[in-house]
Amino acid sequence: MKRLPLSYIFLFLFAGNMIGQTVPADKKWWKEAIIYQIYPRSFKDSDGDGIGDLKGIISKLDYIKKLGIDVVWLNPIYSSPNDDNGYDVSDYRNIMRDFGTMADFDSMITGMHKRGIKLVMDLVVNHSSDEHEWFKQSRSSRTNPYRDYYHWWDAERGNPSPRYSLFDINHDAWRYDSVTNAWYLHYFSRKQPDLNWENPKLRQEVYDIMKFWADKGIDGFRLDAFGFAAKDTSFPVFPAGYEKNFMLYYAMGPHLHEYLKEMNNQVFSKYDVMSVAEGAGNTFEDAHNLVDADRRELNMAYAFEGIDIAKPEGYSLLHFKEVFSRWDSAFERIGWLAIVLSNHDQARMVSRFGNDQPQFRALSSKMLSTFLMTMRGTPYYYNGDELGMTNSEFRNIHDFRDMPALNEFQHLIDIHGDTSAYLKKLRLQGRDNGRTPFQWDSSANAGFTTGIPWIAVNPNYKMINAEVEEKDPNSCLHYFRKLVNLRKNNPALVYGSYHLLDKNNPSVYAYTRENNGVKFLILLNFSPNKAQTNIGIPLTGAKLLLSNDHRAPDSPVMSLSPYEACIYQLQ
Ligand code: NOJ
């Protein structure tokens, strides 16, 4: 019998739904999961070399379990010369020496599974390291069997048409290599040559690598920069100024869907693993085409429009509400979203979206966590945010470690650009803000290492750390656990419909989540001032489930204190 397209089935279910309640979505563990992202380099060092490692993570598994989360996403831990902190892989089947051994990996995953925690690994296959054996072979001669694992442009053909590099010091994505008198392509740094996905042999290598890890028992893959993988290898000339909007040209290249379907067929469909790609194309249509279940490609869309709202000059809550509401409605019936406000490529959530001034830090951090845990979609929660960790203090460029930041700074020196404006931007938005060591306790180096940390610990660690917060029942940490517990015990917070209230309120984000007659009201004051809200629905009988500001249960909700967050259950 011909299979009915899934979209069709949904249409029927909706037509039969008289009371407008959300159709219970197809139940999946990865929809109900809360994903906790660990940046291994900065989480916990076990051997005093100043770099976080797998044994460090193992020593903190009980802490992770106690958070209540059920999936860990680990940034790359494969062998790497660390040009880009592991996003430059030199051996996909081995563990980075700084991080430990394969035996450590095996103990880590066993320890996670024993505690009911799943493991999602980063898969970095838009590019490899230039120190990967494939690239060493590829660059050695034009006739080497690995030549076509990468993109080469022979010099006799003249200059290749310009391609923008995100990380290169000159932003030139072509790097000339005299060994074979040809250029190779690198969208990221020159030590991260792009793999040639148009070559079926390369694709098969990647699927084999994925099977290697899936056979080891991992529970999912996060595909780094995968939208960039597919390319038109004739390298046509892009219109002048394309680099200002390079995503339009780089994301969703030709054959991307074919590659993903092939990957799904060969790997995802054979294991109980989840899949998410970094980015979700440029439009809702792109995102749906990547993740709608009947397409058999990926599981969920990790889009950037929301996380990108916060600019150095701030952002407007009206914009924030508009973006998150628009994405929710586009995925209301079909497809599934990641909900995210921070990761290892961003400054700290509380500093970007909240307020890291001492009087508001904890409040606004809890308020943002409330948002993440009460929206539809799978929350991706970045390590340290549960403590309300903030941006750090970077006095000068030498305090930064991030390769693209250092390259850009050098580039500005070379072109006599404005380095002080750039430094200011880095302090606010630089990726290193999210990469300072996890703050475990008040001892030296926040208990992260007994050695010299690879990047300085945030000086505020004596006030903000896991040990201090464990002892304080009002801490961000305790609040986060309560939120996790609430989400875990209420499918309406996972699957329920979302309805925005008081839409034009510039300070308050108010919405309901509802499923099978269970209804929650969420009120979030995004401002440092008291704010009024007019939600336009009766509150009789409403029960306060959680608040970040000692709100008395059942008090009328017309006025919210600065950064107040509360969750009510409605009758
Ligand atoms: C996206 C990753 O999240 C980022 O950290 C990395 O630098 C680039 N991809 C290149 O792999």
Residues whose N, C-alpha, C, O or C-beta is under 5 A from the ligand:
A	BS01	NOJ	D84 Y87 F188 D224 A225 D345
